[in-house]
C-alpha cells in the first residue's frame, strides 16, 4: 500500500525481522534462524529458533541453561556510525523466569540491549546499553559509557516485565559531535498499553574516543545475579530452572545522512503516542516523496481495528513522536 504525499527521502541503512515476507515468517516452528543480511544468530552456544506465540504469532525464541548461556542476536550494518548521525533500535520482547513452575520471586539481572563499538557482550567502555534488575534492583538501567576515563551512568525508569506480557523497547540516539555534549539518548518502553519514556533528557556526550564508534546492535539473553540482594553474592540457593527469551519485529535504522534515521512509520490506535495502546512497527519498500509499504499487523488481536498509519519525523523535547501525517485504516485480523 502507499502513503501518498511528499515526505522527502529517507536515506537509511535498515533491517526488520518482521512482516509477512521477513526472516521469521519464512521459517516453520522449531527451525533455527540462519545468519545473514547483517544478522548473526546462535552465538555463544544458544540456538535461536522460530516458535509460535499465542499473541504475536511466529517469534524468535532463545533459552538459557548450562549449554545456552548469554546467547545473542546481533546486527552489524557494515560500518561504524559517524558523528552527527541518528539511529533507531526497537524490538518486542518477553521473558519467562520460573522456579519449580512458579515465577521466580527474587531479584535478578537481565542484560537485554546494547550498542557497542566492538562485537562483544562484555561490559566495557564506549557503549550504550539497557539492563534490567528486577525485584528491588532498580528497574531499567540505561548507561552511556563514554571512555575508560570519562563515563556516565544513569539508573531508573521502566523496562519489560519479568514473566510479563510483551513490551516494545526503543532506543533513539543522535551521536552528536565528538567530545561535545550535543548528542541525545532516549529510551522508551511500551507495555500494558502505555508508552513510558526513560530518557536522560540532558544533552549527552555520546562519542569521546575517536576510534571507538558505535556499530554492533546486540540483543542478549543474559540472566544472572540471582537473589543477590536477598541472599548475597554467589549464593548457592536454587536458581530459575526455566529461563526463556522471546522477541519479535527487531528493527534498526541508521541514517546515512545528517537528517535521516529517526523518520519512520508505525501502525497504532491513536495518532498521538501518548494515548496509543496498540503499536506495530512498520517497514517500507520505498520512501521517496510517497511511502510504499506492506502492512505489518502480526501482533494485533483478532478482529477489526480502527487504526492509523502515522509518519514520524523524530521526537520532541520530551521524547514523544512528532507525527507529520496520519492515515486512518480499518484492519481485520483473522
C-alpha positions as CSV (number, residue, x, y, z in Angstrom):
1,X,0.0,0.0,0.0
2,X,1.0,3.6,-0.5
3,X,1.0,6.6,1.8
4,X,0.6,9.5,-0.7
5,X,2.3,12.8,-0.1
6,X,5.7,14.5,-0.2
7,X,7.6,13.1,2.8
8,X,11.0,13.8,1.4
9,X,13.6,11.0,1.2
10,X,14.8,8.7,3.9
11,X,18.3,7.5,3.2
12,X,18.9,4.9,5.9
13,X,20.6,1.5,6.3
14,X,17.8,-0.6,7.8
15,X,16.8,-4.1,8.8
16,X,13.5,-5.6,10.0
17,X,13.0,-9.1,11.4
18,X,9.2,-9.0,10.9
19,X,6.4,-8.8,8.4
20,X,4.8,-11.3,6.1
21,X,8.0,-11.8,4.0
22,X,10.5,-11.5,6.7
23,X,13.1,-13.9,8.1
24,X,10.9,-15.1,10.9
25,X,7.7,-15.8,8.8
26,X,9.7,-17.7,6.2
27,X,10.6,-20.5,8.7
28,X,8.5,-23.2,10.2
29,X,8.1,-23.5,14.0
30,X,11.2,-25.2,15.5
31,X,13.5,-24.2,12.7
32,X,16.8,-22.4,13.6
33,X,17.5,-18.9,12.4
34,X,20.3,-18.7,9.9
35,X,22.8,-15.8,9.9
36,X,22.8,-13.4,7.0
37,X,21.9,-9.9,5.9
38,X,24.0,-8.4,8.7
39,X,22.4,-10.6,11.4
40,X,24.3,-13.2,13.4
41,X,22.4,-15.8,15.4
42,X,23.2,-18.6,17.8
43,X,26.4,-17.0,19.1
44,X,27.8,-18.2,22.4
45,X,26.2,-21.6,22.2
46,X,22.5,-20.7,22.2
47,X,20.0,-21.7,19.4
48,X,17.6,-19.1,18.2
49,X,14.6,-20.8,16.8
50,X,11.2,-19.7,15.5
51,X,8.3,-20.6,17.7
52,X,4.5,-19.8,17.8
53,X,3.4,-17.3,20.4
54,X,-0.3,-17.0,21.2
55,X,-0.3,-13.3,20.9
56,X,2.3,-12.4,18.2
57,X,2.3,-15.5,16.0
58,X,5.8,-16.5,14.8
59,X,8.6,-15.1,17.1
60,X,12.2,-15.7,17.9
61,X,12.9,-17.9,20.9
62,X,16.1,-18.4,22.8
63,X,16.5,-20.3,26.1
64,X,19.3,-20.0,28.7
65,X,20.7,-23.0,30.6
66,X,24.1,-24.5,31.2
67,X,24.5,-25.1,27.5
68,X,22.9,-21.9,26.2
69,X,24.4,-19.1,28.2
70,X,24.2,-15.4,27.1
71,X,23.2,-16.4,23.6
72,X,22.6,-13.3,21.5
73,X,21.2,-11.9,18.3
74,X,23.4,-9.3,16.7
75,X,23.1,-6.9,13.8
76,X,26.0,-5.2,12.0
77,X,25.1,-2.6,9.5
78,X,28.5,-3.0,8.0
79,X,30.1,0.3,9.1
80,X,30.9,2.3,12.2
81,X,28.3,5.1,12.8
82,X,29.7,8.5,12.2
83,X,29.2,11.7,14.2
84,X,26.0,13.7,13.6
85,X,24.0,10.6,12.8
86,X,20.6,9.5,14.1
87,X,19.8,5.8,14.7
88,X,16.8,3.9,16.0
89,X,16.6,0.4,17.6
90,X,13.4,-1.3,18.6
91,X,12.0,-4.8,19.2
92,X,9.2,-6.5,21.0
93,X,10.5,-8.7,23.9
94,X,9.2,-11.0,26.6
95,X,11.0,-13.1,29.2
96,X,9.9,-16.1,31.3
97,X,11.7,-16.8,34.5
98,X,10.3,-19.8,36.5
99,X,11.4,-21.9,39.5
100,X,9.5,-25.1,40.1
101,X,6.8,-23.9,37.8
102,X,6.2,-20.6,39.5
103,X,7.5,-17.1,38.7
104,X,10.9,-16.5,40.2
105,X,10.2,-14.1,43.1
106,X,13.7,-12.8,43.9
107,X,16.0,-10.2,42.3
108,X,18.0,-10.9,39.2
109,X,19.6,-9.0,36.3
110,X,18.7,-9.2,32.7
111,X,21.1,-7.7,30.2
112,X,19.0,-7.3,27.1
113,X,20.1,-4.4,24.9
114,X,23.4,-2.8,23.9
115,X,25.1,-0.9,21.1
116,X,28.8,-1.4,21.1
117,X,31.8,-0.3,19.1
118,X,33.0,-4.0,19.1
119,X,31.3,-7.3,18.6
120,X,31.2,-8.1,22.3
121,X,28.8,-8.7,25.2
122,X,31.4,-7.9,27.9
123,X,30.6,-4.7,29.8
124,X,33.1,-2.1,28.8
125,X,33.8,1.4,27.6
126,X,32.2,3.3,24.7
127,X,28.8,1.6,24.5
128,X,25.1,2.2,25.2
129,X,23.2,-0.4,27.0
130,X,19.9,-1.1,28.7
131,X,19.8,-3.6,31.6
132,X,17.0,-4.6,34.0
133,X,17.4,-5.6,37.6
134,X,14.0,-6.9,38.9
135,X,12.5,-7.3,42.3
136,X,14.3,-4.4,44.1
137,X,17.3,-4.0,41.9
138,X,16.4,-0.6,40.4
139,X,14.4,-1.4,37.2
140,X,15.8,-0.5,33.9
141,X,19.3,0.9,33.9
142,X,20.4,3.0,30.9
143,X,24.2,3.5,30.5
144,X,26.3,5.7,28.4
145,X,29.9,4.6,28.8
146,X,32.0,7.3,27.2
147,X,35.5,6.1,27.6
148,X,37.8,4.5,30.2
149,X,38.5,7.8,31.9
150,X,35.2,9.6,31.3
151,X,31.9,7.7,31.6
152,X,28.4,8.4,32.9
153,X,25.8,6.0,34.3
154,X,22.0,6.6,34.6
155,X,19.6,4.5,36.7
156,X,15.8,4.3,36.9
157,X,12.9,4.3,34.5
158,X,10.8,1.4,33.2
159,X,11.6,-1.9,31.5
160,X,9.9,-5.0,30.1
161,X,8.4,-7.0,33.0
162,X,9.7,-10.3,34.3
163,X,7.2,-13.0,33.4
164,X,5.1,-10.3,32.0
165,X,3.4,-9.5,28.7
166,X,5.2,-8.4,25.5
167,X,6.9,-5.0,25.7
168,X,8.3,-2.8,22.9
169,X,11.7,-1.5,23.8
170,X,13.0,1.5,21.8
171,X,16.4,3.3,21.8
172,X,17.0,6.5,19.8
173,X,20.4,8.1,19.6
174,X,21.9,11.2,18.0
175,X,25.7,10.8,18.1
176,X,26.5,14.5,18.1
177,X,30.0,15.9,17.9
178,X,33.0,14.1,19.4
179,X,33.8,15.4,22.8
180,X,30.8,17.8,22.9
181,X,27.5,17.4,24.8
182,X,25.3,17.8,21.8
183,X,24.2,14.2,21.4
184,X,20.9,12.6,22.5
185,X,19.8,9.3,24.0
186,X,16.2,8.4,24.5
187,X,15.0,5.0,25.7
188,X,11.3,4.1,25.8
189,X,9.2,1.1,26.7
190,X,5.6,0.4,25.6
191,X,3.9,-2.1,27.9
192,X,0.5,-2.7,29.3
193,X,-1.0,-0.4,26.7
194,X,1.1,2.7,27.6
195,X,4.4,4.2,26.4
196,X,6.8,5.3,29.1
197,X,9.9,7.5,28.4
198,X,13.1,6.7,30.3
199,X,15.5,9.1,28.7
200,X,18.4,11.0,30.1
201,X,16.9,14.3,28.9
202,X,20.0,16.4,29.1
203,X,22.3,16.8,26.1
204,X,24.8,13.9,26.1
205,X,28.4,13.3,25.1
206,X,27.9,10.1,23.1
207,X,31.4,10.0,21.4
208,X,34.6,10.7,23.3
209,X,37.1,8.3,21.7
210,X,37.8,9.0,18.0
211,X,38.5,5.3,17.1
212,X,35.6,3.7,19.0
213,X,32.4,4.3,17.0
214,X,29.1,2.6,17.7
215,X,28.4,-0.2,15.3
216,X,27.1,-3.6,16.7
217,X,23.4,-3.9,17.9
218,X,23.1,-6.7,20.4
219,X,20.1,-8.4,21.9
220,X,21.1,-10.6,24.8
221,X,19.5,-13.2,27.0
222,X,22.0,-12.9,29.8
223,X,20.2,-13.7,33.1
224,X,22.2,-13.7,36.3
225,X,22.9,-12.3,39.8
226,X,20.0,-14.4,41.1
227,X,18.9,-13.4,44.6
228,X,22.0,-11.4,45.3
229,X,20.1,-8.6,47.0
230,X,18.2,-11.0,49.3
231,X,20.8,-13.8,49.8
232,X,24.2,-12.3,48.9
233,X,26.6,-12.6,46.1
234,X,27.3,-16.1,44.7
235,X,24.7,-17.6,47.0
236,X,24.0,-21.4,46.5
237,X,20.2,-21.2,46.6
238,X,18.1,-22.6,43.7
239,X,18.1,-20.5,40.6
240,X,15.3,-20.4,38.0
241,X,15.1,-23.7,36.1
242,X,13.2,-22.1,33.2
243,X,14.8,-19.0,31.6
244,X,13.4,-18.0,28.2
245,X,13.6,-15.0,25.9
246,X,11.3,-14.3,23.0
247,X,11.4,-11.3,20.7
248,X,9.7,-10.1,17.5
249,X,10.0,-7.3,14.9
250,X,13.6,-6.3,15.6
251,X,14.2,-3.0,13.9
252,X,17.3,-1.0,13.2
253,X,17.5,2.3,11.3
254,X,20.8,4.1,10.8
255,X,20.8,7.4,9.0
256,X,23.2,7.7,6.1
257,X,22.9,11.5,6.2
258,X,22.8,14.0,9.0
259,X,19.0,14.4,8.6
260,X,17.7,10.8,8.5
261,X,17.5,7.9,10.9
262,X,14.5,8.8,13.2
263,X,12.0,9.0,10.4
264,X,9.7,6.0,10.4
265,X,6.2,4.6,10.0
266,X,4.0,3.0,12.7
267,X,0.6,1.4,12.9
268,X,-1.3,2.4,16.1
269,X,-4.8,3.0,17.5
270,X,-4.1,6.7,18.2
271,X,-2.3,9.4,16.2
272,X,-0.7,10.7,19.4
273,X,1.8,8.3,21.0
274,X,0.7,9.4,24.5
275,X,-2.7,7.8,24.1
276,X,-1.8,4.8,21.8
277,X,-2.4,1.4,23.4
278,X,-1.7,-0.7,20.3
279,X,1.6,-0.2,18.3
280,X,3.2,-2.1,15.5
281,X,6.5,-1.2,13.9
282,X,6.4,-0.9,10.1
283,X,9.0,-1.4,7.3
284,X,8.8,0.2,3.8
285,X,9.7,-0.8,0.3
286,X,10.5,2.7,-0.8
287,X,10.5,6.2,0.7
288,X,10.9,9.0,-1.9
289,X,8.2,11.6,-1.6
290,X,5.4,9.0,-1.1
291,X,6.0,5.9,1.0
292,X,5.2,2.3,-0.2
293,X,4.9,-0.5,2.4
294,X,3.4,-3.8,3.1
295,X,1.3,-3.6,6.3
296,X,2.7,-5.4,9.4
297,X,-0.1,-6.3,11.8
298,X,1.2,-9.5,13.2
299,X,0.9,-8.6,16.9
300,X,-2.7,-7.2,16.8
301,X,-5.6,-9.1,18.4
302,X,-8.0,-10.9,16.2
303,X,-11.0,-8.9,14.9
304,X,-11.5,-5.5,13.3
305,X,-9.5,-2.4,14.4
306,X,-9.8,1.2,13.5
307,X,-6.2,2.3,13.4
308,X,-3.8,4.9,11.9
309,X,-0.7,4.7,9.9
310,X,1.4,7.5,11.1
311,X,4.5,9.1,9.5
312,X,7.0,10.1,12.2
313,X,9.7,12.8,11.8
314,X,11.7,12.4,15.0
315,X,10.7,13.3,18.5
316,X,10.0,16.5,20.5
317,X,12.0,17.8,23.5
318,X,10.2,15.3,25.9
319,X,10.8,12.3,23.8
320,X,7.3,11.9,22.2
321,X,6.9,11.2,18.5
322,X,6.5,14.2,16.1
323,X,3.8,12.9,13.7
324,X,3.7,14.7,10.3
325,X,0.9,12.7,8.7
326,X,-1.7,10.1,9.6
327,X,-3.9,7.8,7.5
328,X,-6.9,6.1,9.0
329,X,-7.2,2.3,8.3
330,X,-9.7,-0.4,9.3
331,X,-7.6,-3.5,9.8
332,X,-9.1,-7.0,10.1
333,X,-7.0,-9.8,11.7
334,X,-8.3,-13.3,11.3
